[in-house]
Amino acid sequence: MIVESEHPTGWTRPDCFACHNVNNIHQVNRTGLPASQANLANVRAIVQNQGEASCSMCHGDNGVEQ
């Protein structure tokens, strides 16, 4: 989950790709899970297919009110 203190500039912004380059994200396993469980290639494929709609699946709502 993303929290405001760790994401102050982007907090409450729904447009993740305004700051995060979709072609350069999820390159490093920061999940704490073994690489076989994190499967970053699958994560990147989901992001490519679903775009910003996929971000909240893992990162939460980023303070964006529905």
mmJSON file of the N, C-alpha and C atoms, coordinates in Angstrom:
{"data_MODEL":{"atom_site":{
"group_PDB":["ATOM","ATOM","ATOM","ATOM","ATOM","ATOM","ATOM","ATOM","ATOM","ATOM","ATOM","ATOM","ATOM","ATOM","ATOM","ATOM","ATOM","ATOM","ATOM","ATOM","ATOM","ATOM","ATOM","ATOM","ATOM","ATOM","ATOM","ATOM","ATOM","ATOM","ATOM","ATOM","ATOM","ATOM","ATOM","ATOM","ATOM","ATOM","ATOM","ATOM","ATOM","ATOM","ATOM","ATOM","ATOM","ATOM","ATOM","ATOM","ATOM","ATOM","ATOM","ATOM","ATOM","ATOM","ATOM","ATOM","ATOM","ATOM","ATOM","ATOM","ATOM","ATOM","ATOM","ATOM","ATOM","ATOM","ATOM","ATOM","ATOM","ATOM","ATOM","ATOM","ATOM","ATOM","ATOM","ATOM","ATOM","ATOM","ATOM","ATOM","ATOM","ATOM","ATOM","ATOM","ATOM","ATOM","ATOM","ATOM","ATOM","ATOM","ATOM","ATOM","ATOM","ATOM","ATOM","ATOM","ATOM","ATOM","ATOM","ATOM","ATOM","ATOM","ATOM","ATOM","ATOM","ATOM","ATOM","ATOM","ATOM","ATOM","ATOM","ATOM","ATOM","ATOM","ATOM","ATOM","ATOM","ATOM","ATOM","ATOM","ATOM","ATOM","ATOM","ATOM","ATOM","ATOM","ATOM","ATOM","ATOM","ATOM","ATOM","ATOM","ATOM","ATOM","ATOM","ATOM","ATOM","ATOM","ATOM","ATOM","ATOM","ATOM","ATOM","ATOM","ATOM","ATOM","ATOM","ATOM","ATOM","ATOM","ATOM","ATOM","ATOM","ATOM","ATOM","ATOM","ATOM","ATOM","ATOM","ATOM","ATOM","ATOM","ATOM","ATOM","ATOM","ATOM","ATOM","ATOM","ATOM","ATOM","ATOM","ATOM","ATOM","ATOM","ATOM","ATOM","ATOM","ATOM","ATOM","ATOM","ATOM","ATOM","ATOM","ATOM","ATOM","ATOM","ATOM","ATOM","ATOM","ATOM","ATOM","ATOM","ATOM","ATOM","ATOM","ATOM","ATOM","ATOM"],
"id":[1,2,3,4,5,6,7,8,9,10,11,12,13,14,15,16,17,18,19,20,21,22,23,24,25,26,27,28,29,30,31,32,33,34,35,36,37,38,39,40,41,42,43,44,45,46,47,48,49,50,51,52,53,54,55,56,57,58,59,60,61,62,63,64,65,66,67,68,69,70,71,72,73,74,75,76,77,78,79,80,81,82,83,84,85,86,87,88,89,90,91,92,93,94,95,96,97,98,99,100,101,102,103,104,105,106,107,108,109,110,111,112,113,114,115,116,117,118,119,120,121,122,123,124,125,126,127,128,129,130,131,132,133,134,135,136,137,138,139,140,141,142,143,144,145,146,147,148,149,150,151,152,153,154,155,156,157,158,159,160,161,162,163,164,165,166,167,168,169,170,171,172,173,174,175,176,177,178,179,180,181,182,183,184,185,186,187,188,189,190,191,192,193,194,195,196,197,198],
"type_symbol":["N","C","C","N","C","C","N","C","C","N","C","C","N","C","C","N","C","C","N","C","C","N","C","C","N","C","C","N","C","C","N","C","C","N","C","C","N","C","C","N","C","C","N","C","C","N","C","C","N","C","C","N","C","C","N","C","C","N","C","C","N","C","C","N","C","C","N","C","C","N","C","C","N","C","C","N","C","C","N","C","C","N","C","C","N","C","C","N","C","C","N","C","C","N","C","C","N","C","C","N","C","C","N","C","C","N","C","C","N","C","C","N","C","C","N","C","C","N","C","C","N","C","C","N","C","C","N","C","C","N","C","C","N","C","C","N","C","C","N","C","C","N","C","C","N","C","C","N","C","C","N","C","C","N","C","C","N","C","C","N","C","C","N","C","C","N","C","C","N","C","C","N","C","C","N","C","C","N","C","C","N","C","C","N","C","C","N","C","C","N","C","C","N","C","C","N","C","C"],
"label_atom_id":["N","CA","C","N","CA","C","N","CA","C","N","CA","C","N","CA","C","N","CA","C","N","CA","C","N","CA","C","N","CA","C","N","CA","C","N","CA","C","N","CA","C","N","CA","C","N","CA","C","N","CA","C","N","CA","C","N","CA","C","N","CA","C","N","CA","C","N","CA","C","N","CA","C","N","CA","C","N","CA","C","N","CA","C","N","CA","C","N","CA","C","N","CA","C","N","CA","C","N","CA","C","N","CA","C","N","CA","C","N","CA","C","N","CA","C","N","CA","C","N","CA","C","N","CA","C","N","CA","C","N","CA","C","N","CA","C","N","CA","C","N","CA","C","N","CA","C","N","CA","C","N","CA","C","N","CA","C","N","CA","C","N","CA","C","N","CA","C","N","CA","C","N","CA","C","N","CA","C","N","CA","C","N","CA","C","N","CA","C","N","CA","C","N","CA","C","N","CA","C","N","CA","C","N","CA","C","N","CA","C","N","CA","C","N","CA","C","N","CA","C","N","CA","C","N","CA","C","N","CA","C"],
"label_alt_id":[null,null,null,null,null,null,null,null,null,null,null,null,null,null,null,null,null,null,null,null,null,null,null,null,null,null,null,null,null,null,null,null,null,null,null,null,null,null,null,null,null,null,null,null,null,null,null,null,null,null,null,null,null,null,null,null,null,null,null,null,null,null,null,null,null,null,null,null,null,null,null,null,null,null,null,null,null,null,null,null,null,null,null,null,null,null,null,null,null,null,null,null,null,null,null,null,null,null,null,null,null,null,null,null,null,null,null,null,null,null,null,null,null,null,null,null,null,null,null,null,null,null,null,null,null,null,null,null,null,null,null,null,null,null,null,null,null,null,null,null,null,null,null,null,null,null,null,null,null,null,null,null,null,null,null,null,null,null,null,null,null,null,null,null,null,null,null,null,null,null,null,null,null,null,null,null,null,null,null,null,null,null,null,null,null,null,null,null,null,null,null,null,null,null,null,null,null,null],
"label_comp_id":["MET","MET","MET","ILE","ILE","ILE","VAL","VAL","VAL","GLU","GLU","GLU","SER","SER","SER","GLU","GLU","GLU","HIS","HIS","HIS","PRO","PRO","PRO","THR","THR","THR","GLY","GLY","GLY","TRP","TRP","TRP","THR","THR","THR","ARG","ARG","ARG","PRO","PRO","PRO","ASP","ASP","ASP","CYS","CYS","CYS","PHE","PHE","PHE","ALA","ALA","ALA","CYS","CYS","CYS","HIS","HIS","HIS","ASN","ASN","ASN","VAL","VAL","VAL","ASN","ASN","ASN","ASN","ASN","ASN","ILE","ILE","ILE","HIS","HIS","HIS","GLN","GLN","GLN","VAL","VAL","VAL","ASN","ASN","ASN","ARG","ARG","ARG","THR","THR","THR","GLY","GLY","GLY","LEU","LEU","LEU","PRO","PRO","PRO","ALA","ALA","ALA","SER","SER","SER","GLN","GLN","GLN","ALA","ALA","ALA","ASN","ASN","ASN","LEU","LEU","LEU","ALA","ALA","ALA","ASN","ASN","ASN","VAL","VAL","VAL","ARG","ARG","ARG","ALA","ALA","ALA","ILE","ILE","ILE","VAL","VAL","VAL","GLN","GLN","GLN","ASN","ASN","ASN","GLN","GLN","GLN","GLY","GLY","GLY","GLU","GLU","GLU","ALA","ALA","ALA","SER","SER","SER","CYS","CYS","CYS","SER","SER","SER","MET","MET","MET","CYS","CYS","CYS","HIS","HIS","HIS","GLY","GLY","GLY","ASP","ASP","ASP","ASN","ASN","ASN","GLY","GLY","GLY","VAL","VAL","VAL","GLU","GLU","GLU","GLN","GLN","GLN"],
"label_asym_id":["A","A","A","A","A","A","A","A","A","A","A","A","A","A","A","A","A","A","A","A","A","A","A","A","A","A","A","A","A","A","A","A","A","A","A","A","A","A","A","A","A","A","A","A","A","A","A","A","A","A","A","A","A","A","A","A","A","A","A","A","A","A","A","A","A","A","A","A","A","A","A","A","A","A","A","A","A","A","A","A","A","A","A","A","A","A","A","A","A","A","A","A","A","A","A","A","A","A","A","A","A","A","A","A","A","A","A","A","A","A","A","A","A","A","A","A","A","A","A","A","A","A","A","A","A","A","A","A","A","A","A","A","A","A","A","A","A","A","A","A","A","A","A","A","A","A","A","A","A","A","A","A","A","A","A","A","A","A","A","A","A","A","A","A","A","A","A","A","A","A","A","A","A","A","A","A","A","A","A","A","A","A","A","A","A","A","A","A","A","A","A","A","A","A","A","A","A","A"],
"label_entity_id":["1","1","1","1","1","1","1","1","1","1","1","1","1","1","1","1","1","1","1","1","1","1","1","1","1","1","1","1","1","1","1","1","1","1","1","1","1","1","1","1","1","1","1","1","1","1","1","1","1","1","1","1","1","1","1","1","1","1","1","1","1","1","1","1","1","1","1","1","1","1","1","1","1","1","1","1","1","1","1","1","1","1","1","1","1","1","1","1","1","1","1","1","1","1","1","1","1","1","1","1","1","1","1","1","1","1","1","1","1","1","1","1","1","1","1","1","1","1","1","1","1","1","1","1","1","1","1","1","1","1","1","1","1","1","1","1","1","1","1","1","1","1","1","1","1","1","1","1","1","1","1","1","1","1","1","1","1","1","1","1","1","1","1","1","1","1","1","1","1","1","1","1","1","1","1","1","1","1","1","1","1","1","1","1","1","1","1","1","1","1","1","1","1","1","1","1","1","1"],
"label_seq_id":[1,1,1,2,2,2,3,3,3,4,4,4,5,5,5,6,6,6,7,7,7,8,8,8,9,9,9,10,10,10,11,11,11,12,12,12,13,13,13,14,14,14,15,15,15,16,16,16,17,17,17,18,18,18,19,19,19,20,20,20,21,21,21,22,22,22,23,23,23,24,24,24,25,25,25,26,26,26,27,27,27,28,28,28,29,29,29,30,30,30,31,31,31,32,32,32,33,33,33,34,34,34,35,35,35,36,36,36,37,37,37,38,38,38,39,39,39,40,40,40,41,41,41,42,42,42,43,43,43,44,44,44,45,45,45,46,46,46,47,47,47,48,48,48,49,49,49,50,50,50,51,51,51,52,52,52,53,53,53,54,54,54,55,55,55,56,56,56,57,57,57,58,58,58,59,59,59,60,60,60,61,61,61,62,62,62,63,63,63,64,64,64,65,65,65,66,66,66],
"pdbx_PDB_ins_code":[null,null,null,null,null,null,null,null,null,null,null,null,null,null,null,null,null,null,null,null,null,null,null,null,null,null,null,null,null,null,null,null,null,null,null,null,null,null,null,null,null,null,null,null,null,null,null,null,null,null,null,null,null,null,null,null,null,null,null,null,null,null,null,null,null,null,null,null,null,null,null,null,null,null,null,null,null,null,null,null,null,null,null,null,null,null,null,null,null,null,null,null,null,null,null,null,null,null,null,null,null,null,null,null,null,null,null,null,null,null,null,null,null,null,null,null,null,null,null,null,null,null,null,null,null,null,null,null,null,null,null,null,null,null,null,null,null,null,null,null,null,null,null,null,null,null,null,null,null,null,null,null,null,null,null,null,null,null,null,null,null,null,null,null,null,null,null,null,null,null,null,null,null,null,null,null,null,null,null,null,null,null,null,null,null,null,null,null,null,null,null,null,null,null,null,null,null,null],
"Cartn_x":[0.831,0.0,0.877,0.475,1.14,0.489,1.323,0.807,1.323,0.62,0.939,2.378,2.884,4.237,5.306,5.021,5.972,5.758,4.668,4.3,3.709,4.406,3.814,3.472,4.292,4.041,2.877,2.732,1.685,0.42,0.414,-0.742,-2.012,-3.061,-4.405,-4.466,-3.382,-3.405,-3.798,-4.79,-5.205,-4.384,-3.581,-2.846,-1.408,-1.255,0.049,1.109,0.719,1.688,2.132,1.585,2.076,3.49,3.776,5.107,5.881,5.176,5.826,5.802,6.987,7.108,6.676,5.605,5.037,6.037,6.991,7.981,9.174,9.186,10.337,9.947,8.718,8.286,8.329,8.345,8.337,9.513,10.672,11.895,12.655,12.436,13.131,12.096,12.36,11.452,11.602,10.625,10.609,9.509,8.96,7.827,8.217,9.473,9.879,9.598,8.962,8.672,9.809,9.98,10.957,10.583,11.576,11.339,10.308,10.304,9.354,7.909,7.706,6.348,5.979,6.942,6.652,6.318,7.01,6.792,6.553,7.59,7.498,7.114,7.478,7.086,5.564,4.908,3.442,2.851,3.472,2.994,3.081,4.21,4.352,3.323,3.022,2.018,0.635,0.312,-0.98,-1.06,0.013,0.029,-0.107,0.588,0.488,-0.944,-1.616,-2.979,-4.044,-3.887,-4.939,-4.611,-3.375,-2.999,-3.109,-3.402,-3.479,-4.544,-5.521,-6.564,-5.982,-4.822,-4.211,-3.432,-3.071,-2.205,-2.803,-4.067,-4.698,-4.781,-4.657,-4.707,-3.62,-2.468,-1.353,-1.029,-1.222,-0.765,-1.854,-3.077,-4.167,-4.674,-5.445,-6.141,-5.339,-4.141,-3.291,-4.021,-4.969,-5.696,-6.746,-6.959,-7.946,-9.338,-10.203,-11.576,-12.377,-13.126,-13.924,-15.114],
"Cartn_y":[-1.188,0.0,1.253,2.207,3.506,4.364,5.063,5.983,7.385,8.375,9.767,10.139,9.674,10.054,9.51,8.419,7.845,8.342,9.051,9.457,10.866,11.832,13.151,13.94,13.86,14.646,14.095,12.788,12.166,11.816,12.036,11.649,12.327,11.605,11.982,12.171,11.919,12.049,10.715,10.687,9.448,9.101,10.039,9.86,9.39,8.133,7.57,7.778,7.628,7.681,9.109,10.092,11.458,11.573,10.757,10.764,9.471,8.355,7.049,6.6,6.365,5.921,4.466,4.219,2.872,1.873,2.342,1.445,1.174,1.787,1.671,1.269,0.859,0.49,-1.025,-1.441,-2.861,-3.618,-2.982,-3.626,-4.299,-3.826,-4.33,-4.879,-6.056,-6.67,-5.984,-5.186,-4.514,-5.063,-6.206,-6.777,-7.483,-7.927,-8.756,-10.233,-10.53,-11.911,-12.463,-13.786,-14.366,-14.025,-13.916,-13.549,-14.46,-15.733,-16.669,-16.342,-15.694,-15.314,-13.911,-13.022,-11.649,-11.594,-12.35,-12.456,-11.09,-10.281,-8.921,-8.878,-9.883,-9.917,-9.948,-10.726,-10.761,-9.434,-8.823,-7.519,-6.492,-6.459,-5.513,-5.783,-7.046,-7.387,-6.89,-7.031,-6.533,-5.026,-4.324,-2.864,-2.467,-3.159,-2.856,-3.043,-4.074,-4.375,-3.5,-3.199,-2.498,-1.045,-0.646,0.741,1.126,2.382,2.919,2.236,1.632,0.927,-0.218,-0.728,-1.849,-1.404,-0.155,0.306,0.032,0.308,0.173,-1.271,-2.235,-3.648,-3.948,-3.365,-3.615,-2.423,-1.215,-0.02,0.697,0.248,0.92,2.135,2.963,4.061,5.36,5.399,6.587,7.843,7.655,8.785,9.374,8.735,9.219,8.806,9.77,9.473,9.018,7.973,7.396,8.263],
"Cartn_z":[0.0,0.0,0.0,-0.749,-0.755,0.323,1.076,2.094,1.792,2.3,1.987,2.323,3.465,3.872,2.925,2.217,1.27,-0.158,-0.384,-1.744,-1.719,-1.089,-0.851,-2.109,-3.136,-4.343,-5.151,-5.15,-5.955,-5.198,-3.88,-3.074,-3.573,-3.71,-4.195,-5.709,-6.415,-7.88,-8.503,-9.362,-10.007,-11.247,-11.729,-12.98,-12.714,-12.348,-11.963,-13.036,-14.295,-15.379,-15.701,-15.022,-15.188,-14.6,-13.598,-12.97,-13.21,-13.255,-13.383,-14.838,-15.391,-16.775,-16.882,-17.58,-17.685,-18.261,-19.041,-19.642,-18.733,-17.558,-16.682,-15.253,-15.038,-13.691,-13.512,-12.27,-11.9,-12.501,-12.497,-12.976,-11.834,-10.611,-9.436,-8.455,-7.905,-6.944,-5.593,-5.22,-3.925,-3.031,-3.408,-2.685,-1.403,-1.323,-0.192,-0.437,-1.556,-1.937,-2.788,-2.797,-3.72,-5.162,-6.034,-7.432,-8.097,-7.732,-8.337,-7.971,-6.848,-6.45,-6.92,-6.985,-7.403,-8.893,-9.724,-11.167,-11.823,-11.828,-12.356,-13.83,-14.587,-16.004,-16.12,-15.269,-15.281,-14.832,-13.834,-13.356,-14.476,-15.186,-16.299,-17.391,-17.654,-18.67,-18.254,-16.98,-16.481,-16.659,-16.299,-16.431,-17.903,-18.79,-20.225,-20.723,-20.235,-20.694,-20.05,-18.763,-18.033,-17.719,-17.959,-17.704,-16.249,-16.001,-14.638,-13.795,-14.422,-13.668,-12.849,-13.248,-12.535,-11.298,-11.191,-10.096,-8.721,-8.549,-7.23,-6.762,-7.664,-7.264,-6.234,-6.377,-5.46,-4.571,-5.096,-4.401,-3.621,-3.713,-3.001,-3.771,-3.09,-3.782,-3.855,-3.247,-3.297,-2.795,-1.91,-1.349,-2.27,-3.417,-4.38,-3.897,-3.774,-3.364,-4.564,-4.379,-5.477,-5.787],
"occupancy":[1.0,1.0,1.0,1.0,1.0,1.0,1.0,1.0,1.0,1.0,1.0,1.0,1.0,1.0,1.0,1.0,1.0,1.0,1.0,1.0,1.0,1.0,1.0,1.0,1.0,1.0,1.0,1.0,1.0,1.0,1.0,1.0,1.0,1.0,1.0,1.0,1.0,1.0,1.0,1.0,1.0,1.0,1.0,1.0,1.0,1.0,1.0,1.0,1.0,1.0,1.0,1.0,1.0,1.0,1.0,1.0,1.0,1.0,1.0,1.0,1.0,1.0,1.0,1.0,1.0,1.0,1.0,1.0,1.0,1.0,1.0,1.0,1.0,1.0,1.0,1.0,1.0,1.0,1.0,1.0,1.0,1.0,1.0,1.0,1.0,1.0,1.0,1.0,1.0,1.0,1.0,1.0,1.0,1.0,1.0,1.0,1.0,1.0,1.0,1.0,1.0,1.0,1.0,1.0,1.0,1.0,1.0,1.0,1.0,1.0,1.0,1.0,1.0,1.0,1.0,1.0,1.0,1.0,1.0,1.0,1.0,1.0,1.0,1.0,1.0,1.0,1.0,1.0,1.0,1.0,1.0,1.0,1.0,1.0,1.0,1.0,1.0,1.0,1.0,1.0,1.0,1.0,1.0,1.0,1.0,1.0,1.0,1.0,1.0,1.0,1.0,1.0,1.0,1.0,1.0,1.0,1.0,1.0,1.0,1.0,1.0,1.0,1.0,1.0,1.0,1.0,1.0,1.0,1.0,1.0,1.0,1.0,1.0,1.0,1.0,1.0,1.0,1.0,1.0,1.0,1.0,1.0,1.0,1.0,1.0,1.0,1.0,1.0,1.0,1.0,1.0,1.0,1.0,1.0,1.0,1.0,1.0,1.0],
"B_iso_or_equiv":[0.0,0.0,0.0,0.0,0.0,0.0,0.0,0.0,0.0,0.0,0.0,0.0,0.0,0.0,0.0,0.0,0.0,0.0,0.0,0.0,0.0,0.0,0.0,0.0,0.0,0.0,0.0,0.0,0.0,0.0,0.0,0.0,0.0,0.0,0.0,0.0,0.0,0.0,0.0,0.0,0.0,0.0,0.0,0.0,0.0,0.0,0.0,0.0,0.0,0.0,0.0,0.0,0.0,0.0,0.0,0.0,0.0,0.0,0.0,0.0,0.0,0.0,0.0,0.0,0.0,0.0,0.0,0.0,0.0,0.0,0.0,0.0,0.0,0.0,0.0,0.0,0.0,0.0,0.0,0.0,0.0,0.0,0.0,0.0,0.0,0.0,0.0,0.0,0.0,0.0,0.0,0.0,0.0,0.0,0.0,0.0,0.0,0.0,0.0,0.0,0.0,0.0,0.0,0.0,0.0,0.0,0.0,0.0,0.0,0.0,0.0,0.0,0.0,0.0,0.0,0.0,0.0,0.0,0.0,0.0,0.0,0.0,0.0,0.0,0.0,0.0,0.0,0.0,0.0,0.0,0.0,0.0,0.0,0.0,0.0,0.0,0.0,0.0,0.0,0.0,0.0,0.0,0.0,0.0,0.0,0.0,0.0,0.0,0.0,0.0,0.0,0.0,0.0,0.0,0.0,0.0,0.0,0.0,0.0,0.0,0.0,0.0,0.0,0.0,0.0,0.0,0.0,0.0,0.0,0.0,0.0,0.0,0.0,0.0,0.0,0.0,0.0,0.0,0.0,0.0,0.0,0.0,0.0,0.0,0.0,0.0,0.0,0.0,0.0,0.0,0.0,0.0,0.0,0.0,0.0,0.0,0.0,0.0],
"pdbx_formal_charge":[null,null,null,null,null,null,null,null,null,null,null,null,null,null,null,null,null,null,null,null,null,null,null,null,null,null,null,null,null,null,null,null,null,null,null,null,null,null,null,null,null,null,null,null,null,null,null,null,null,null,null,null,null,null,null,null,null,null,null,null,null,null,null,null,null,null,null,null,null,null,null,null,null,null,null,null,null,null,null,null,null,null,null,null,null,null,null,null,null,null,null,null,null,null,null,null,null,null,null,null,null,null,null,null,null,null,null,null,null,null,null,null,null,null,null,null,null,null,null,null,null,null,null,null,null,null,null,null,null,null,null,null,null,null,null,null,null,null,null,null,null,null,null,null,null,null,null,null,null,null,null,null,null,null,null,null,null,null,null,null,null,null,null,null,null,null,null,null,null,null,null,null,null,null,null,null,null,null,null,null,null,null,null,null,null,null,null,null,null,null,null,null,null,null,null,null,null,null],
"auth_seq_id":[1,1,1,2,2,2,3,3,3,4,4,4,5,5,5,6,6,6,7,7,7,8,8,8,9,9,9,10,10,10,11,11,11,12,12,12,13,13,13,14,14,14,15,15,15,16,16,16,17,17,17,18,18,18,19,19,19,20,20,20,21,21,21,22,22,22,23,23,23,24,24,24,25,25,25,26,26,26,27,27,27,28,28,28,29,29,29,30,30,30,31,31,31,32,32,32,33,33,33,34,34,34,35,35,35,36,36,36,37,37,37,38,38,38,39,39,39,40,40,40,41,41,41,42,42,42,43,43,43,44,44,44,45,45,45,46,46,46,47,47,47,48,48,48,49,49,49,50,50,50,51,51,51,52,52,52,53,53,53,54,54,54,55,55,55,56,56,56,57,57,57,58,58,58,59,59,59,60,60,60,61,61,61,62,62,62,63,63,63,64,64,64,65,65,65,66,66,66],
"auth_comp_id":["MET","MET","MET","ILE","ILE","ILE","VAL","VAL","VAL","GLU","GLU","GLU","SER","SER","SER","GLU","GLU","GLU","HIS","HIS","HIS","PRO","PRO","PRO","THR","THR","THR","GLY","GLY","GLY","TRP","TRP","TRP","THR","THR","THR","ARG","ARG","ARG","PRO","PRO","PRO","ASP","ASP","ASP","CYS","CYS","CYS","PHE","PHE","PHE","ALA","ALA","ALA","CYS","CYS","CYS","HIS","HIS","HIS","ASN","ASN","ASN","VAL","VAL","VAL","ASN","ASN","ASN","ASN","ASN","ASN","ILE","ILE","ILE","HIS","HIS","HIS","GLN","GLN","GLN","VAL","VAL","VAL","ASN","ASN","ASN","ARG","ARG","ARG","THR","THR","THR","GLY","GLY","GLY","LEU","LEU","LEU","PRO","PRO","PRO","ALA","ALA","ALA","SER","SER","SER","GLN","GLN","GLN","ALA","ALA","ALA","ASN","ASN","ASN","LEU","LEU","LEU","ALA","ALA","ALA","ASN","ASN","ASN","VAL","VAL","VAL","ARG","ARG","ARG","ALA","ALA","ALA","ILE","ILE","ILE","VAL","VAL","VAL","GLN","GLN","GLN","ASN","ASN","ASN","GLN","GLN","GLN","GLY","GLY","GLY","GLU","GLU","GLU","ALA","ALA","ALA","SER","SER","SER","CYS","CYS","CYS","SER","SER","SER","MET","MET","MET","CYS","CYS","CYS","HIS","HIS","HIS","GLY","GLY","GLY","ASP","ASP","ASP","ASN","ASN","ASN","GLY","GLY","GLY","VAL","VAL","VAL","GLU","GLU","GLU","GLN","GLN","GLN"],
"auth_asym_id":["A","A","A","A","A","A","A","A","A","A","A","A","A","A","A","A","A","A","A","A","A","A","A","A","A","A","A","A","A","A","A","A","A","A","A","A","A","A","A","A","A","A","A","A","A","A","A","A","A","A","A","A","A","A","A","A","A","A","A","A","A","A","A","A","A","A","A","A","A","A","A","A","A","A","A","A","A","A","A","A","A","A","A","A","A","A","A","A","A","A","A","A","A","A","A","A","A","A","A","A","A","A","A","A","A","A","A","A","A","A","A","A","A","A","A","A","A","A","A","A","A","A","A","A","A","A","A","A","A","A","A","A","A","A","A","A","A","A","A","A","A","A","A","A","A","A","A","A","A","A","A","A","A","A","A","A","A","A","A","A","A","A","A","A","A","A","A","A","A","A","A","A","A","A","A","A","A","A","A","A","A","A","A","A","A","A","A","A","A","A","A","A","A","A","A","A","A","A"],
"auth_atom_id":["N","CA","C","N","CA","C","N","CA","C","N","CA","C","N","CA","C","N","CA","C","N","CA","C","N","CA","C","N","CA","C","N","CA","C","N","CA","C","N","CA","C","N","CA","C","N","CA","C","N","CA","C","N","CA","C","N","CA","C","N","CA","C","N","CA","C","N","CA","C","N","CA","C","N","CA","C","N","CA","C","N","CA","C","N","CA","C","N","CA","C","N","CA","C","N","CA","C","N","CA","C","N","CA","C","N","CA","C","N","CA","C","N","CA","C","N","CA","C","N","CA","C","N","CA","C","N","CA","C","N","CA","C","N","CA","C","N","CA","C","N","CA","C","N","CA","C","N","CA","C","N","CA","C","N","CA","C","N","CA","C","N","CA","C","N","CA","C","N","CA","C","N","CA","C","N","CA","C","N","CA","C","N","CA","C","N","CA","C","N","CA","C","N","CA","C","N","CA","C","N","CA","C","N","CA","C","N","CA","C","N","CA","C","N","CA","C","N","CA","C","N","CA","C","N","CA","C","N","CA","C"],
"pdbx_PDB_model_num":[1,1,1,1,1,1,1,1,1,1,1,1,1,1,1,1,1,1,1,1,1,1,1,1,1,1,1,1,1,1,1,1,1,1,1,1,1,1,1,1,1,1,1,1,1,1,1,1,1,1,1,1,1,1,1,1,1,1,1,1,1,1,1,1,1,1,1,1,1,1,1,1,1,1,1,1,1,1,1,1,1,1,1,1,1,1,1,1,1,1,1,1,1,1,1,1,1,1,1,1,1,1,1,1,1,1,1,1,1,1,1,1,1,1,1,1,1,1,1,1,1,1,1,1,1,1,1,1,1,1,1,1,1,1,1,1,1,1,1,1,1,1,1,1,1,1,1,1,1,1,1,1,1,1,1,1,1,1,1,1,1,1,1,1,1,1,1,1,1,1,1,1,1,1,1,1,1,1,1,1,1,1,1,1,1,1,1,1,1,1,1,1,1,1,1,1,1,1]
}}}
